[in-house]
Amino acid sequence: MMSGNYGYGGYPPPRYRRAPVRPAGGGAGTAGCLFMLCAWPLLWLIPPGALVYAGYSVYAYLARLASAMGLGSAPYPPRLAPPPDRATGSEEPAYTHYLFGPALADLRHAARTALPAPWQACRHHRFRVLDGTGTGNAVWLTAPAGRMIVMAMFVGVIGGYLAVVALYAVQVAVVAALTVVVAATGLVLRAADSALRRVKGIRTSCPSCHLRVQRPSYECAAPGCGRRHRDVRPGRYGVVRRRCGCGALLPTLVLMGGGGRMRAHCPHCAEPMSRGVGTVPEIVVPVLGAATTGKTRLMTALVMGLVEGPAGHGARSEFADEQSENAYRGLADKLQAGVHTWKTIRVKDAPLRAYTLRVLPPRGSPRLLHIFDAPGELVGASELLRELRYIKSARTFLFTLDLLSVDVVWDSLPAADRAGYARLRSDMATDFVFGQLLQNIEGLGVPTEKARLAVALTKDDLVRHCDALAGVGRDSDDIRRWLEGPAGLDGVVRAMRRHFAEVRFFRTSSWLTSGEIDAGVLDLSGWLLVREGLQVHHSP
Amino acid sequence: MQTDPYRPWRLAVFLVVVAVAVLCAVPIGLSFLRYLASLGAR
């Protein structure tokens, strides 16, 4: 039964009720006819109006796009996370290249803010047009004109929107094409960098921890920055240059001359590496021998000859890092003053650092020369000797043999000299020391059959006039014959010649004579440089 | 205040988009003018 409740709401719901129909009148129909009559001649407004609004839509989009891309007077770019201050995980303290991240963020931001711009701008116009033309005395004329304008606007905005979508697609295509081109360029440059490194034979070792370094970390060269970049090669942070978090531009192609301005650090121990590391081939020369055989003095004399004297044989040498220069200055003063140097003692856990020089030959490419001074006590102990990992990179070894430790020489000295030189004499047997060294060099995987050995007979100045050395020349063969014969070291010499591709003997003195470096040291340095492939004025 | 590090790239991309818009708008506009001229001739 019907409840008789026909109101809205409540339960049960009201039954279908027919909407009241207004009584038909002739006014609306007449107005519609009049409207159509007046509007018909205004149809011509639609094409130019549509074109104007299409253009306006494109303009509104471009204006909003400029703002969305951080351009113009009211920039509103997308928020991007700033680079970290320190390299963490796969992140570097550098801005990601625009095309490898921010471009995508810009596209998303433009889709959100710029794409609706035509519709938003024209909606506002629509209301203004309708309000402005819907009232007044001549409404019979303005209202149809307003309707025509809105219609033109509708057509124009649709056309403009299509054009804007096409422009957005153009932007996507441009960004995609640039990304492909830049990524390909980066890969090519990266491959070229690696190939050039291989062709030049560049293998980098840390002068502090002696580990092989594939890629040094580089410190930003901007004053007060100090951010370290672990991998500066062309990649997502830049192809030719990258922008550090501080805003400075850093080169990515270290090998092509970009690395000179940045300071390199070892990625393993974080110690500073030499200037130019990773850009030029490196030469590692370990100076090995028993304690008090004069390794440190010989090394200092060698470096002095290279840096300040004629030991470069035409090659110019300079210190490649501050540590090398500081260490050298202390020892060079002693050498020049003619006083003894202290025995090299390894401080617990402190790295054994090399003297590193940048050698620029008269012809050919420069080299980094690392000369390592191994403390004598390490040489005597096999388990400690293995810590000298830099040996693995060496192909030329310098072995010091104290002439005072040769019995025949010692015995031929006057008693007064023996008393004076007793504390300078190395007390370790040469054959034992060399045996230990050989065992460990081979144990570290060095192919000694391809390596060279320079044997420096040290302290020649003290014994040069003794009877045991009478008639022994400075020529390598003369020295070898003397060692094999009267010196009684034939076993050691045989082992040297059996295991190494080339063995050369030198009589050296690390004392300066009238400020001049000993000829044996000069000869030794010339031989080392020539054998390592440097084109210097020396004939070995 | 640090400047936008991506400004050169953004400007380049934006200018390319503007250039494309202009290059497309010129023939469309000319066609329309020709259309209007033909209407006037009738």
Chai-1 contact restraints between the chains, C-beta under 6 A:
chainA,res_idxA,chainB,res_idxB,connection_type,confidence,min_distance_angstrom,max_distance_angstrom,comment,restraint_id
A,L51,B,F32,contact,1.0,0.0,6.0,A-B,restraint_1
A,V58,B,A21,contact,1.0,0.0,6.0,A-B,restraint_2
A,M69,B,R10,contact,1.0,0.0,6.0,A-B,restraint_3
A,M69,B,F14,contact,1.0,0.0,6.0,A-B,restraint_4
A,G70,B,D4,contact,1.0,0.0,6.0,A-B,restraint_5
A,G70,B,R10,contact,1.0,0.0,6.0,A-B,restraint_6
A,L71,B,F14,contact,1.0,0.0,6.0,A-B,restraint_7
A,Y95,B,P5,contact,1.0,0.0,6.0,A-B,restraint_8
A,Y98,B,Y6,contact,1.0,0.0,6.0,A-B,restraint_9
A,Y98,B,W9,contact,1.0,0.0,6.0,A-B,restraint_10
A,P102,B,Y6,contact,1.0,0.0,6.0,A-B,restraint_11
A,L167,B,V17,contact,1.0,0.0,6.0,A-B,restraint_12
A,L167,B,A21,contact,1.0,0.0,6.0,A-B,restraint_13
A,V170,B,V17,contact,1.0,0.0,6.0,A-B,restraint_14
A,V170,B,V20,contact,1.0,0.0,6.0,A-B,restraint_15
A,Q171,B,V17,contact,1.0,0.0,6.0,A-B,restraint_16
A,V174,B,V13,contact,1.0,0.0,6.0,A-B,restraint_17
A,V174,B,V16,contact,1.0,0.0,6.0,A-B,restraint_18
A,R243,B,P5,contact,1.0,0.0,6.0,A-B,restraint_19
A,G247,B,Q2,contact,1.0,0.0,6.0,A-B,restraint_20
